[in-house]
Each structure stands twice: as C-alpha cells, then as structure tokens.
Amino acid sequence: MTATQQQLPLPHRPLLIGIAGCSGSGKTTLARELALQLDATLFPLDWYYRDLSQFPLDQRDKQNFDHPDSLESELFIEHIRELREGRTIQRPRYDFSRHTRVPNVFDPIIPARVVLVEGILALHYDALPPMYDFSIYVNAPNEICLNRRIYREMRERGRTEASVRAQFEATAKPMADLYVLPSQSRATITVEGTDALDWSIEQILRTLRDRNLLR
C-alpha cells in the first residue's frame, strides 16, 4: 500500500469506542471479540508504555505500570485524534520482555470504520472521553481480577503466584482504586466481566444500534 492510499479519507469519520476496566476484568477479551464482530481497528494503550532503558534491567519490572504516568499519554492522545480523523498513524512497538521501545520500528495503523481504544486507563485521561462516540466499562470484583492476573502472569510470563499477589496489593489495586474505578462514571455503558462474553457483546451491539451508531 502506498502512502497516498494510506491517507485516502474514509467515507465517514470512524466510530471511536473506548473500553476500560481493571486489569483482569475481561476488557481485553471483550475488546478482541468486539473488534471481530465490528471488523474494527483495535488500539491497545499498552503499546505506549514509556521506555525504561535508563533503568538497569533487573529494576525495570519493579516500576509502577498501573500509574497514568507509566504511559506516554501525549503521544497516544495525538494518535487517537489522527485515527479519529481517518488518518494512518505510525504506532511505536514495545518490547514487554525488556520494558523498552523497539528503536526505529513502527507499525502502521490504518483506521477501519470502527476504532476500539482499549486499556485500564482508557477513560481516565480527560482528553479521551470527549473524543469517544461510545464508551464501555468492564466491571469485575477484585478477587476475580486477581485470580485472572495470577493465571495469566504465571502462564505467560513465568511469574510466581506470590509475586503476582504482592504486585496486586502494592500497585495494581491502589492504582485501580485511584484512577480506574472512578472512570466508570464516564462510560456510556457498564458490562459485567463475570457475565458470559456473548451476553456482554449483545448488550453493547444493541445499545449501539439503539443510538444509531452502527451503519
């Protein structure tokens, strides 16, 4: 695809949907399924973690990744504005194993007719809610979130249950209480992360149709 083709305007401005919720609430699973249902561009905020190469490698995973300052919000807010206008952006690539940006490597993200912005803080930053046409908060009890985190971190990253529990109590839960849970009031709709995925998707699609947001 040429640069000219990438910049061709869409017939309509993309529908921008924000999806937030605590880590382990089920928001990522819901976002992925919704992206399939809507043939949407999925835009996870996790790719915008700040580069931690200034810290020794054994100190990087001890940083607070649940605080709003851990993400380069200035950059992803600008990129979301560009996607909302139908323009292609060059998204940075992040090396999660080393907590660093991959130097000089970017992924072109072309907006589809629907763009889904997903992340624990997708409703926290003041600049984002006014840009959304629709927003979703995925709610789940702390114990459910913690158990899902334990399963995920032990399976995908080889961590121990004790280390996951310690991190949850030290940063994940306090930051969720301060920044994630209050953002629920900004959501158009709240779905329960303990409900069947099909039911949550049905609720969301029905509400989108009721608001005439799906063409």
Summary of the structure (lengths in Angstrom):
residues: 215
radius of gyration: 17.4
end to end distance: 26.3
largest distance: 51.9
contacts: 633
relative contact order: 0.22
helix: 46%
strand: 21%
